Amino acid sequence: MTRAEFSHSFDVRQSEGRQVRLVANERERAALAERFALVRVDRLEADVLLTRKGRDVAANGMLEADIVQSCAVSAEDLAVQVREPIALRFVPAADPGSFPEELDLEAEDLDEIEYSGTHFDLGEAVAQTLGLAIDPYLTGPEAEAAREAAGLSRPEDQSPFAALKGLGKRGES
C-alpha cells in the first residue's frame, strides 16, 4: 500500500486532550493537488482537538485551505477558499465476521474511521475532508461564454421541464 500524501499518525494512548495543528508542506500540497485533480493547493491547515473515550478518539476542529481548481466548463483557473469543520471519530477496526446481517446507523456513526493497532492517521482524514469539500462542478465567470462557443446548452435546458417552459407563451400569441 502506498503512503498517504499527508500522513500524520497519532497514538491513541497519547491523544487525550491533545490540540493538534497540521500544516501541509510544499511536497504534500503538490501531491494532494495531483490526487484531487486540482491546479494547485496553496495552503492546507487544520486545527484539531483530540479527545479519547476508551479506544475511540474524537477529532473536532477546522480545516482551512486555499486551492486553485479548473472551471468545469471553461477550464479557467479559479481560486477557492475552503473552510470546513472537522468532526470525526476514530474507532478500532471491527472483525469482519462480527457484523450483523442488518445494521442500524446513527448520524454520529457516519463519520467513523477505523484504525488497526494503536495508531490512527489524522492527516489522511484531513486530506479526505478536503477532497469531500471540493466542488467537482465549480464554474467561473467565463463558463457561459465557453458553453455558447462550444455549442453546449446549460444544464437547466436539459431537464424534462425545459420543453414545457415556452408552452404558456405560445398560447398567448
N, CA and C of each residue as an Amber inpcrd file, in Angstrom:
protein
   519
   0.8480000  -1.1810000   0.0000000   0.0000000   0.0000000   0.0000000
   0.8910000   1.2400000   0.0000000   0.5200000   2.2400000  -0.7680000
   1.3140000   3.4540000  -0.8450000   1.0230000   4.3570000   0.3550000
   1.9940000   5.1360000   0.7070000   1.8660000   6.0620000   1.8330000
   0.9940000   7.2490000   1.4100000   0.1120000   7.6650000   2.2960000
  -0.7670000   8.7990000   2.0240000   0.0660000  10.0730000   1.8640000
  -0.4230000  10.9790000   1.0450000   0.2900000  12.2210000   0.7360000
   0.4700000  13.1220000   1.9590000  -0.4530000  13.0430000   2.9090000
  -0.4570000  13.9370000   4.0630000  -0.6100000  13.1120000   5.3330000
   0.1990000  12.0800000   5.4670000   0.0900000  11.1500000   6.5830000
   0.6630000  11.7620000   7.8650000  -0.1650000  11.7940000   8.9000000
   0.2510000  12.2460000  10.2310000  -0.4170000  11.3090000  11.2310000
   0.3590000  10.3550000  11.7030000  -0.1520000   9.3080000  12.5670000
  -0.0410000   9.7070000  14.0360000  -1.0590000   9.3260000  14.8150000
  -1.0740000   9.6210000  16.2400000  -1.3880000   8.3570000  17.0240000
  -0.7980000   8.2480000  18.2070000  -1.0140000   7.1180000  19.0950000
  -2.2900000   7.3600000  19.8970000  -3.1990000   6.4100000  19.8450000
  -4.4620000   6.5180000  20.5670000  -4.2050000   6.7560000  22.0480000
  -3.2110000   6.0820000  22.5970000  -2.9440000   6.1540000  24.0310000
  -2.4430000   7.5240000  24.4780000  -1.9950000   8.3600000  23.5520000
  -1.4620000   9.6750000  23.9000000  -2.2790000  10.8060000  23.2790000
  -3.5460000  10.5460000  23.0270000  -4.3470000  11.5360000  22.2950000
  -5.3140000  12.3250000  23.1610000  -5.4940000  11.9670000  24.4080000
  -6.4880000  12.6410000  25.2410000  -6.1570000  14.1160000  25.4440000
  -7.0990000  14.9800000  25.0380000  -6.9580000  16.4110000  25.2410000
  -5.8530000  17.0580000  24.4300000  -5.4220000  16.4130000  23.4110000
  -4.2970000  16.9240000  22.6250000  -4.7910000  17.8780000  21.5370000
  -4.2400000  19.0880000  21.5190000  -4.5330000  20.0700000  20.4730000
  -3.4790000  19.8880000  19.3740000  -3.9340000  19.6730000  18.1400000
  -3.0320000  19.3790000  17.0300000  -3.2150000  20.4250000  15.9370000
  -2.1140000  20.8870000  15.3900000  -2.1400000  21.7830000  14.2210000
  -1.3470000  21.0860000  13.1270000  -2.0120000  20.7840000  12.0190000
  -1.3610000  20.1680000  10.8710000  -1.2520000  21.1970000   9.7520000
  -0.0670000  21.3240000   9.1700000   0.1760000  22.2490000   8.0740000
   0.8960000  21.4800000   6.9710000   0.3090000  21.4520000   5.7830000
   0.9130000  20.7210000   4.6620000   2.0910000  21.4980000   4.0910000
   3.1780000  20.7820000   3.8490000   4.3410000  21.4120000   3.2210000
   4.1640000  21.4130000   1.7000000   5.1230000  21.9800000   1.0090000
   5.0150000  22.1330000  -0.4510000   4.8730000  20.7910000  -1.1700000
   5.6330000  19.7990000  -0.7640000   5.5640000  18.4710000  -1.3920000
   4.1930000  17.8310000  -1.1550000   3.7050000  17.9250000   0.0650000
   2.3930000  17.3560000   0.3950000   1.2770000  18.0560000  -0.3740000
   1.3770000  19.3740000  -0.4770000   0.3470000  20.1280000  -1.2150000
   0.3470000  19.7580000  -2.6920000   1.5310000  19.5960000  -3.2710000
   1.6220000  19.2080000  -4.6870000   1.0270000  17.8180000  -4.9020000
   1.3080000  16.8950000  -3.9930000   0.7740000  15.5310000  -4.1120000
  -0.7450000  15.5200000  -3.9520000  -1.2720000  16.3300000  -3.0300000
  -2.7250000  16.4100000  -2.8500000  -3.3950000  17.0530000  -4.0580000
  -2.7550000  18.0500000  -4.6490000  -3.3070000  18.6640000  -5.8600000
  -3.4250000  17.6330000  -6.9660000  -2.4200000  16.7960000  -7.1090000
  -2.4700000  15.7430000  -8.1340000  -3.5730000  14.7330000  -7.8140000
  -3.6550000  14.3100000  -6.5650000  -4.6660000  13.3320000  -6.1520000
  -6.0890000  13.8190000  -6.4250000  -6.3460000  15.1000000  -6.1380000
  -7.6980000  15.6300000  -6.2740000  -7.9170000  16.3850000  -7.5820000
  -6.9970000  16.2610000  -8.5280000  -7.0960000  16.8900000  -9.8480000
  -7.3010000  18.3990000  -9.7370000  -6.5050000  19.0220000  -8.8870000
  -6.5310000  20.4660000  -8.7180000  -5.3510000  21.0860000  -9.4450000
  -5.4580000  22.3520000  -9.7880000  -4.3180000  23.0570000 -10.3770000
  -3.2050000  23.1210000  -9.3370000  -3.5840000  23.5210000  -8.1060000
  -2.6070000  23.5220000  -7.0080000  -3.3320000  23.7110000  -5.6780000
  -2.6220000  23.3700000  -4.6220000  -3.0610000  23.6320000  -3.2580000
  -2.0400000  24.6120000  -2.6950000  -2.4750000  25.8400000  -2.4530000
  -1.5660000  26.8650000  -1.9500000  -1.3880000  26.8030000  -0.4410000
  -2.4180000  26.3290000   0.2580000  -2.3600000  26.2570000   1.7250000
  -3.3240000  25.1910000   2.1890000  -2.8990000  24.4120000   3.1660000
  -3.7660000  23.4330000   3.8330000  -3.3500000  23.3730000   5.2920000
  -4.2760000  23.7490000   6.1660000  -4.0240000  23.7440000   7.6000000
  -5.2440000  23.1830000   8.3030000  -5.0000000  22.5190000   9.4160000
  -6.1020000  22.0120000  10.2270000  -5.7360000  22.1480000  11.6980000
  -6.6770000  22.6730000  12.4560000  -6.5440000  22.7380000  13.9120000
  -7.5810000  21.7870000  14.4810000  -7.1100000  20.8060000  15.2600000
  -7.9880000  19.7410000  15.7210000  -7.7330000  19.4490000  17.1980000
  -8.8060000  19.2600000  17.9490000  -8.7150000  18.8270000  19.3310000
  -9.0690000  17.3480000  19.3730000  -8.1760000  16.5440000  19.9450000
  -8.4080000  15.1050000  20.0840000  -8.8780000  14.8130000  21.5030000
  -9.9520000  14.0500000  21.6200000 -10.4320000  13.6020000  22.9260000
 -10.6760000  12.1020000  22.8550000 -10.2910000  11.4250000  23.8950000
 -10.3450000   9.9670000  23.8840000 -11.3720000   9.4440000  24.8770000
 -12.0840000   8.4100000  24.4300000 -13.0020000   7.6810000  25.3070000
 -12.7440000   6.2000000  25.0330000 -12.0520000   5.5500000  25.9360000
 -11.6410000   4.1670000  25.7040000 -10.6610000   4.1150000  24.5390000
 -10.9920000   3.3220000  23.5320000 -10.1460000   3.2310000  22.3370000
 -10.6680000   4.1000000  21.1910000 -11.7630000   4.8190000  21.4260000
 -12.3080000   5.7450000  20.4300000 -11.6860000   7.1230000  20.6390000
 -11.3710000   7.7940000  19.5350000 -10.8080000   9.1380000  19.6100000
 -11.6570000  10.0620000  18.7400000 -12.1810000  11.1140000  19.3570000
 -12.9290000  12.1300000  18.6100000 -11.9540000  13.2050000  18.1590000
 -12.1170000  13.6470000  16.9210000 -11.2930000  14.7090000  16.3480000
 -12.2390000  15.8100000  15.8860000 -12.1610000  16.9660000  16.5360000
 -13.0470000  18.0840000  16.2130000 -12.2210000  19.3380000  15.9890000
 -12.5300000  20.0360000  14.9110000 -11.7770000  21.2480000  14.6270000
 -12.1760000  21.8690000  13.3090000 -11.1970000  22.5010000  12.6480000
 -11.4620000  23.2230000  11.4150000 -10.3230000  23.0310000  10.4260000
 -10.7070000  22.7930000   9.1900000  -9.7560000  22.7110000   8.0830000
  -9.8850000  24.0020000   7.2880000  -8.7430000  24.5850000   6.9230000
  -8.7380000  25.7550000   6.0550000  -7.7460000  25.5070000   4.9340000
  -8.1490000  25.8530000   3.7210000  -7.2820000  25.6340000   2.5630000
  -7.5330000  26.6980000   1.5150000  -6.4870000  27.0070000   0.7840000
  -6.5750000  27.8480000  -0.4000000  -6.1680000  26.9600000  -1.5630000
  -7.1010000  26.7430000  -2.4770000  -6.8360000  25.8700000  -3.6220000
  -7.1230000  26.6190000  -4.9160000  -6.5900000  26.0950000  -6.0020000
  -6.9080000  26.5990000  -7.3360000  -7.3800000  25.3930000  -8.1210000
  -8.5910000  25.4910000  -8.6560000  -9.1200000  24.3940000  -9.4610000
  -9.6310000  24.9330000 -10.7840000  -9.8010000  24.0520000 -11.7200000
 -10.2650000  24.4360000 -13.0500000 -11.7790000  24.5150000 -13.0850000
 -12.2770000  25.5100000 -13.8020000 -13.7100000  25.6180000 -14.0510000
 -14.1370000  24.3620000 -14.8060000 -15.2580000  23.7940000 -14.4240000
 -15.7380000  22.5610000 -15.0480000 -16.1330000  22.7550000 -16.5070000
 -16.3400000  23.9880000 -16.9430000 -16.7630000  24.2450000 -18.3140000
 -15.6640000  24.9040000 -19.1330000 -15.1080000  26.0080000 -18.6250000
 -14.1350000  26.7810000 -19.4110000 -12.6910000  26.3870000 -19.1540000
 -12.4310000  25.6400000 -18.1040000 -11.0880000  25.2160000 -17.6840000
 -10.2330000  26.3780000 -17.1830000 -10.8350000  27.5440000 -16.9370000
 -10.0720000  28.6570000 -16.3680000  -9.7320000  28.3270000 -14.9160000
  -8.6210000  28.8680000 -14.4310000  -8.2070000  28.6560000 -13.0520000
  -9.0590000  29.5110000 -12.1190000  -9.5780000  28.8800000 -11.0730000
 -10.4200000  29.5700000 -10.1020000  -9.8410000  29.3900000  -8.7070000
  -9.6010000  30.4900000  -8.0220000  -9.1090000  30.4420000  -6.6440000
 -10.2940000  30.1770000  -5.7240000 -10.1240000  29.2370000  -4.8070000
 -11.2000000  28.8420000  -3.9070000 -10.6500000  28.7800000  -2.4880000
 -11.3850000  29.3460000  -1.5580000 -11.0500000  29.2120000  -0.1470000
 -11.9720000  28.1640000   0.4570000 -11.3780000  27.2170000   1.1440000
 -12.1440000  26.1480000   1.7820000 -12.0470000  26.3390000   3.2880000
 -13.1780000  26.3130000   3.9300000 -13.2470000  26.3410000   5.4000000
 -14.2680000  25.2860000   5.7720000 -13.7950000  24.1950000   6.3240000
 -14.6430000  23.0310000   6.5390000 -14.4810000  22.5130000   7.9700000
 -15.5930000  22.3510000   8.7060000 -15.4750000  21.7790000  10.0500000
 -15.0550000  20.3170000   9.9770000 -14.3070000  19.9020000  10.9640000
 -13.8880000  18.5040000  11.0880000 -14.5790000  17.9330000  12.3180000
 -15.3020000  16.8500000  12.1420000 -15.9680000  16.1530000  13.2420000
 -15.9170000  14.6620000  12.9160000 -14.8520000  14.0160000  13.3840000
 -14.6180000  12.6100000  13.0570000 -14.4340000  11.8020000  14.3370000
 -14.6020000  10.5160000  14.2060000 -14.2970000   9.6170000  15.3180000
 -13.5010000   8.4400000  14.7740000 -12.3450000   8.2200000  15.3750000
 -11.5020000   7.0800000  15.0270000 -11.8540000   5.9410000  15.9740000
 -12.1420000   4.7800000  15.3930000 -12.5660000   3.6210000  16.1850000
 -11.7480000   2.4020000  15.7810000 -11.5570000   1.4610000  16.7190000
 -10.8260000   0.2420000  16.3720000 -11.5470000  -0.5170000  15.2620000
 -10.7640000  -1.0980000  14.3560000 -11.3370000  -1.8800000  13.2570000
 -12.1130000  -3.0630000  13.8200000 -13.2880000  -3.2770000  13.2670000
 -14.1400000  -4.3810000  13.7010000 -13.7540000  -5.6550000  12.9660000
 -13.9830000  -6.7640000  13.6120000 -13.7710000  -8.0640000  12.9860000
 -14.8580000  -8.2490000  11.9320000 -14.4760000  -8.4830000  10.6380000
 -15.4810000  -8.6010000   9.5760000 -16.5560000  -9.6510000   9.8680000
 -16.2390000 -10.6810000  10.6140000 -17.2160000 -11.7210000  10.9310000
 -18.1860000 -11.3170000  12.0240000 -17.9490000 -10.1760000  12.6620000
 -18.7910000  -9.7790000  13.7830000 -19.9540000  -8.8680000  13.3810000
 -20.0790000  -8.5560000  12.0970000 -21.1620000  -7.6710000  11.6670000
 -22.4870000  -8.4300000  11.6130000 -23.5540000  -7.8270000  12.1180000
 -24.8780000  -8.4490000  11.9920000 -25.3400000  -8.3510000  10.5390000
 -26.3530000  -9.1550000  10.1970000 -26.8800000  -9.1100000   8.8320000
 -27.4930000  -7.7520000   8.5240000 -28.1060000  -7.1490000   9.5200000
 -28.7150000  -5.8440000   9.3450000 -28.0590000  -4.8820000  10.3300000
 -27.7560000  -3.6830000   9.8610000 -27.0260000  -2.7310000  10.6880000
 -27.7620000  -1.4020000  10.7090000 -28.0880000  -0.9020000  11.8890000
 -28.7160000   0.4090000  12.0420000 -27.6320000   1.4240000  12.3420000
 -27.5670000   2.4750000  11.5160000 -26.5680000   3.5150000  11.7140000
 -27.2210000   4.7710000  12.2650000 -26.5620000   5.3570000  13.2210000
 -26.9770000   6.6520000  13.7610000 -26.1450000   7.7240000  13.0600000
 -26.5720000   8.9670000  13.1290000 -25.8620000  10.0720000  12.4640000
 -24.4080000  10.1440000  12.9140000 -24.1480000   9.9240000  14.2000000
 -22.7770000  10.0200000  14.6860000 -21.8970000   8.8490000  14.2250000
 -22.4830000   7.7970000  13.7000000 -21.7170000   6.6540000  13.1990000
 -21.1750000   6.8860000  11.7960000 -21.6870000   7.8780000  11.0910000
 -21.3540000   8.0310000   9.6860000 -19.9670000   8.6020000   9.4350000
 -19.3830000   9.3000000  10.3860000 -18.0510000   9.8540000  10.2040000
 -17.0290000   9.1380000  11.0620000 -17.1420000   7.8280000  11.1170000
 -16.1850000   6.9990000  11.8440000 -15.1400000   6.4770000  10.8850000
 -13.9020000   6.4880000  11.3410000 -12.7920000   5.9610000  10.5540000
 -12.1220000   4.8780000  11.3850000 -12.0350000   3.6980000  10.8260000
 -11.4280000   2.5840000  11.5520000  -9.9060000   2.6590000  11.4810000
  -9.2620000   2.1900000  12.5390000  -7.8110000   2.0690000  12.5770000
  -7.4500000   0.7050000  13.1410000  -6.2410000   0.2630000  12.8390000
  -5.7380000  -1.0070000  13.3690000  -4.5690000  -0.7160000  14.2910000
  -4.3950000  -1.5340000  15.2840000  -3.2750000  -1.3580000  16.2010000
  -3.5350000  -0.2210000  17.1670000  -2.5190000   0.6240000  17.3600000
  -2.6280000   1.7020000  18.3370000  -2.5420000   3.0910000  17.7130000
  -2.4610000   3.1750000  16.3860000  -2.2940000   4.4700000  15.7270000
  -3.3940000   4.7340000  14.6930000  -3.7540000   5.9890000  14.5550000
  -4.7000000   6.4180000  13.5290000  -4.0470000   7.5560000  12.7410000
  -4.4860000   7.7400000  11.4900000  -3.8770000   8.7320000  10.6030000
  -4.7840000   9.9540000  10.4680000  -4.5360000  10.9460000  11.2950000
  -5.3220000  12.1770000  11.2640000  -5.0710000  12.9630000   9.9770000
  -3.8450000  12.9430000   9.4780000  -3.5240000  13.6760000   8.2500000
  -4.3250000  13.1730000   7.0630000  -4.4370000  11.8670000   6.9230000
  -5.2250000  11.3020000   5.8230000  -6.6980000  11.6670000   5.9730000
  -7.1940000  11.6930000   7.2040000  -8.5880000  12.0930000   7.4370000
  -8.8030000  13.5540000   7.0440000  -7.8280000  14.4090000   7.3250000
  -7.9120000  15.8140000   6.9210000  -7.8950000  15.9120000   5.3930000
  -7.0220000  15.1370000   4.7520000  -6.9620000  15.1420000   3.2830000
  -8.3000000  14.6980000   2.6850000  -8.9060000  13.6740000   3.2530000
 -10.1960000  13.2070000   2.7550000 -11.2890000  14.2580000   2.9820000
 -11.2030000  14.9890000   4.0910000 -12.1610000  16.0680000   4.3510000
 -12.0290000  17.1450000   3.2850000 -10.8020000  17.4760000   2.9220000
 -10.5850000  18.4320000   1.8370000 -11.1860000  17.9050000   0.5380000
 -10.9180000  16.6450000   0.2170000 -11.4360000  16.0540000  -1.0170000
 -12.9550000  16.1220000  -1.0980000 -13.6210000  15.9170000   0.0250000
 -15.0820000  15.9740000   0.0420000 -15.6130000  17.4010000  -0.0590000
 -14.7960000  18.3840000   0.3210000 -15.2310000  19.7840000   0.2820000
 -15.0840000  20.4130000  -1.1050000 -14.3650000  19.7680000  -1.9980000
 -14.1270000  20.3150000  -3.3330000 -15.3850000  20.1750000  -4.1910000
 -15.7930000  21.2570000  -4.8240000 -16.9590000  21.2450000  -5.7150000
 -16.5050000  20.7280000  -7.0860000 -16.9000000  19.5220000  -7.4820000
 -16.4340000  18.9760000  -8.7660000 -17.0540000  19.6630000  -9.9830000
 -18.0990000  20.4470000  -9.7770000 -18.7830000  21.1150000 -10.8840000
 -18.6550000  22.6320000 -10.7950000 -17.6090000  23.1020000 -10.1590000
 -17.3960000  24.5320000  -9.9890000 -17.2940000  25.2170000 -11.3430000
 -18.0280000  26.3160000 -11.4990000 -17.9500000  27.0910000 -12.7390000
 -17.5850000  28.5300000 -12.4040000 -16.8850000  29.1450000 -13.3350000
 -16.4400000  30.5150000 -13.1540000 -17.1790000  31.4760000 -14.0570000
 -16.7440000  32.7180000 -14.0780000 -17.4370000  33.7450000 -14.8500000
 -17.3760000  33.5270000 -16.3660000 -16.4410000  32.7580000 -16.8430000
 -16.3190000  32.5190000 -18.2860000 -17.0760000  31.2640000 -18.7410000
 -17.7510000  30.5890000 -17.8280000 -18.4170000  29.3250000 -18.1580000
 -19.4980000  29.4890000 -19.2150000 -20.3250000  30.5100000 -19.0830000
 -21.4330000  30.6930000 -20.0390000 -20.9090000  30.9690000 -21.4420000
 -19.8910000  31.8030000 -21.5500000 -19.3030000  32.1050000 -22.8640000
 -18.6680000  30.8490000 -23.4620000 -18.0440000  30.0380000 -22.6340000
 -17.4320000  28.7960000 -23.1220000 -18.5040000  27.8130000 -23.5970000
 -19.6260000  27.7500000 -22.8780000 -20.7370000  26.8840000 -23.2960000
 -21.2530000  27.3080000 -24.6730000 -21.4840000  28.6000000 -24.8280000
 -22.0100000  29.1130000 -26.0960000 -21.0280000  28.8840000 -27.2410000
 -19.7400000  29.1300000 -26.9860000 -18.7200000  28.9460000 -28.0200000
 -18.6170000  27.4910000 -28.4570000 -18.8660000  26.5800000 -27.5190000
 -18.7820000  25.1540000 -27.8340000 -20.1210000  24.5910000 -28.3110000
 -21.1570000  25.4120000 -28.3120000 -22.4760000  24.9480000 -28.7490000
 -23.1440000  24.0600000 -27.7170000 -22.7910000  24.2400000 -26.4550000
 -23.3800000  23.4330000 -25.3840000 -24.5460000  24.1750000 -24.7580000
 -25.5300000  23.4380000 -24.3300000 -26.6440000  24.0560000 -23.6330000
 -26.3460000  24.0670000 -22.1390000 -27.1010000  24.8490000 -21.4060000
 -26.9560000  24.8980000 -19.9550000 -27.6380000  23.6760000 -19.3620000
 -27.2000000  23.2210000 -18.1890000 -27.8160000  22.0410000 -17.5660000
 -29.3170000  22.1760000 -17.3660000 -29.7920000  23.3730000 -17.0160000
 -31.2320000  23.5360000 -16.7970000 -32.0340000  23.4020000 -18.0850000
 -31.3810000  23.5710000 -19.2520000 -32.0590000  23.3840000 -20.5280000
 -32.2510000  21.9100000 -20.8710000 -31.6250000  21.0250000 -20.1100000
 -31.7040000  19.5870000 -20.3660000 -32.7480000  18.8860000 -19.4920000
 -33.4000000  19.6120000 -18.6030000 -34.3550000  18.9770000 -17.6980000
 -35.6190000  18.5810000 -18.4580000 -36.3790000  17.6350000 -17.9150000
 -37.6330000  17.2280000 -18.5620000 -38.6380000  18.3780000 -18.6580000
 -38.4830000  19.3940000 -17.8230000 -39.4220000  20.5050000 -17.8170000
 -39.0210000  21.6130000 -18.7820000 -37.8380000  21.5380000 -19.3610000
 -37.3740000  22.5730000 -20.2840000 -38.3160000  22.7000000 -21.4860000
 -38.8640000  21.5780000 -21.9520000 -39.7720000  21.6080000 -23.1040000
 -41.0840000  22.3130000 -22.7640000 -41.4400000  22.3300000 -21.5040000
 -42.6900000  22.9620000 -21.0890000 -42.5410000  24.4610000 -20.8920000
 -41.3100000  24.9350000 -20.8200000 -41.0290000  26.3210000 -20.4930000
 -41.7570000  27.3100000 -21.4120000 -41.7750000  27.0860000 -22.6820000
 -42.3560000  28.0380000 -23.6200000 -43.8190000  27.7910000 -23.9320000
 -44.4570000  26.7720000 -23.4040000 -45.8440000  26.4490000 -23.7500000
 -46.8320000  27.5610000 -23.4000000 -46.6960000  28.1510000 -22.2540000
 -47.6230000  29.2100000 -21.8470000 -47.5460000  30.4130000 -22.7650000
 -46.3990000  30.7260000 -23.2580000 -46.2230000  31.8860000 -24.1170000
 -46.8020000  31.6410000 -25.5050000 -46.7820000  30.4080000 -25.9790000
 -47.3140000  30.1130000 -27.3180000 -48.8120000  30.3470000 -27.3840000
 -49.5220000  30.0080000 -26.3270000 -50.9780000  30.1710000 -26.3110000
 -51.4050000  31.6360000 -26.2660000 -50.5160000  32.5150000 -25.7900000
 -50.8560000  33.9200000 -25.6800000 -50.7660000  34.6220000 -27.0240000
 -50.0550000  34.0980000 -27.9930000 -49.8280000  34.7940000 -29.2710000
 -51.0460000  34.7680000 -30.1410000
